């Protein structure tokens, strides 16, 4: 795994982001107040949840995913996933970069007990984590970040690393053989991690497409409530320019 750290000034981020929306293969700014609709596609997303209670809303241009159970040891998972496999998400023919702003992790659960997961996956199961093949990043607030894969229904962790600051943005690039992950923290520092994966096009259930999902998870532990906010989800290909979003 390769790691490097760099810092962007806010002025540079805003200046370079002007052309991103025009070149994106897909985007959802979560600003139309309809959770299931992307910026351009009606019924693009579906919402599913487990546990004692949850809510997923768009408010003030932000997607807010909240688990509402206050019972200890009551694991919950909220799932916002694409309804259909998307050719624009398929990364075996050419790389794809998936980006989003993570506005905040909050609520009353302890940091290690609530998580944001972003998953690119093949078809299978009600929830993304039940699919036969996937690659996911799992972000705990001011704790650990995991990069994990699942191949033919066998899940494993590719790497894990400590992240002491709150993550405010991620850029995940996937190709047929590798991954690269940029994480921006609340001080605008950007750390880059990269490595290989073992996913193959022949194992992927969709030969020309992929699904994507955000999951807000409150694991077994201290109980309490988890709030995760997401904004500016963008997918670009190699001919669409640098992935930088306004934040």
N, C-alpha and C positions, 0 to 999 in steps of 0.2 A: 504494500500500500504506500502510495506517495502522498506526502502532505506538504502544503505550503500555505503561508498566510500573507494576505495583502490587505491594504486599506483603500477604499474608494472615498473620495469626498462627495458630499451630497450634491454639489454643483455638477460634477461629472456624471453622476447617475441620472440626474434629470435631463441633462443635455443629450446624452446618448440614447435615451429611451424614446425619443420623439418618433422614430420610424418603426418601432417594434410592432405596434398594433397593426400597421399596414402589412407587414410581412409575415405575421403569425399564421400558422396552419390552423390553429384553434385558439380561442380565448374566451374566458368568462370573467368579467369584472364583478359579478355578483351584485349588479346595480339595478336590476329590473324588479326586485322584490318578489320574484317568483323562483323559488329554489330549484324547481325541476327544469327550468328553461335556462339555456346558456344565453350568451349575448345574441346569438343568431338562430338557435335551433330550439323549437318548442319540444318539450318532453325529452331533452337530452339526458337528464339525470333522474335517478330514482333514489328515494330515501328509505332506509331500513334501520331498525334499531332493536336492541335487546335490553333486558333489565327492567327495572321498576318504572322508569320514566325518562323521557328525553324530549328535546326540541331541536329542530334545524330550521333556521330562518335566515332571510336576507334583510339586513337592517343597516341603513346608512352607507350602502355600497360595500357591505362586508357580509360574508357568510359566517354565521355564528352557530356552532354545534355545541349543545349543552346536555350533559347527563345530569339528571335531577335527583337520583336516588341518594339519600343520606345514610344508607345502611352500610355498615362495614362488611367487607368480604362479599359485596354484591357487584360482580364484574358486569360492565356494560360496554357495548360497542355501538357506535353510530356510524352508518355507512352512507356516503354519498357517492354513487358510482354511475358510470355511463351505461345507458340502457343497451346499446349495441356496440359491437366491435368496430373500431375506427381504423381505417387504413392510415390516417395521419398519425396514429399512435404506434404504428408498427415499426420497430427499430432494427429488424434483421436485415432489411435491404439497404438502409442508410440510417445514420444516427438521428435520434430525436432528443430534444432537450425539453424537459418539463420543469416549469418554474411557477412559484407561487410566493406571495407574501404571507407570512404567519404573523398576524397582528398581535396576538397575545395567547399565552396559556394562563388560565386563571381559575377561579373557583375556590373551593375549600378543601379539595383533596391535596395530599402532599405531592411535591413535584414528581417523585418516582412513580406515583400511583396514577398519574394521568399522562396520556401519550397522544401524539399525532402520528398517524401512519399514512404515507402516500404509497400506493401500490399500482404498478402496471402489471396486468395479468391476462391470462387466457380464460376462456369460458369454463365454468364449472362451479357449482355450489350457489347458495343464496347470497353469500357474502364473498367479498374479494379474497379474504384469507382462506376460503374453502376451495379456491380454484386449484387445479392440478399443477399449474406452473405460474410463477410470478417472481417479480423482484420488488422489494419494498425498502423504504427508509422509515425508520421508527425513531421519533424524536421525543425524548423525555425532557421536561423543563429543567434547565440548568443541571443536567445529570449526564445521561449517556445517549449516544446516537448509534443505532445499529443499521447496517446494510445486510439484508437477508435475501435468500433466494429459495424457491421451492421448485423441484424438478420431479415430475411424475409422482406428485403427492408426498414427496419427502422434503421437509423444510430444513434449512441449515443457516447459520450465521456466517456471512463472508468476513465481516470485520465489525468491531465495536470500538468506540473511542469516547473519552470523556469530553464534555463540552460545558464549561463552567458559566457561560453567558447565555442569555435567552436568545434563541434563534428567531430571527425576524424575516428571513427569506431563504429559499433554497432553489438551486438550479441543478437538476439531475439529468445528466446526459447518458443515454444508453446506446450502445452499438451492438453488433452481432456477437462481440466477444468481451466487451468491457463496459465500465461505468466510470463516471466522474461526478463528484458531488461538491458543489460550492455552497457553503453555509455562511450567511451574513448574520452577525450578532447585533445586539442593541447599541453597540458603539460604532456600527458601520464597518467593522473588520470582517474580511472575507477569508475563510479558510477553505482550501481545496484538498479533497481526498480522491483517490482513484484506485482502480484495481480491475481484476477480471471477474467474469462470472461463467457459469457452466450451462446457461440456458441455450437451447438450440431450436432453430426453426422447425426441425422435424418433430420435436416434442410439443411445440406450441399448437394448441387446438385450432387456432385460426391461422391459415396460411398467409393471409394478407392483412390481418387486423389485430387490434389489442384493445383492452378495456383499461380504464383508469378509475381510481377511487381514492377518496379521502376518508379516513376513519379516525374518529375521536374515541379513545378508549380509556375507561377507568378500570384498572386492573384490581384484582383482589388485594386488599390492604386496609388502609385507614378509613375507607368510606369517604363520604363527602361528595362534592359536586365538581365537575370538570367543565370548563368553558374553553373552547378553542375557536379562534377567529381566523378566517382565511380570505385572501383577496388576490385579485389579478392572476388567475391561473392562465398560463400561456404555454403553448406547445409550438416549437419551431423545428425546422429541418436545417441541414447544412447550408442550403442556399438562401436562408432567410435572415442571415445576419446574427449579430451578437445578442444574447438573451440578457437584457437589462430592463428592469421595470421601474416605474416611478414609485417611490415610497418616501 
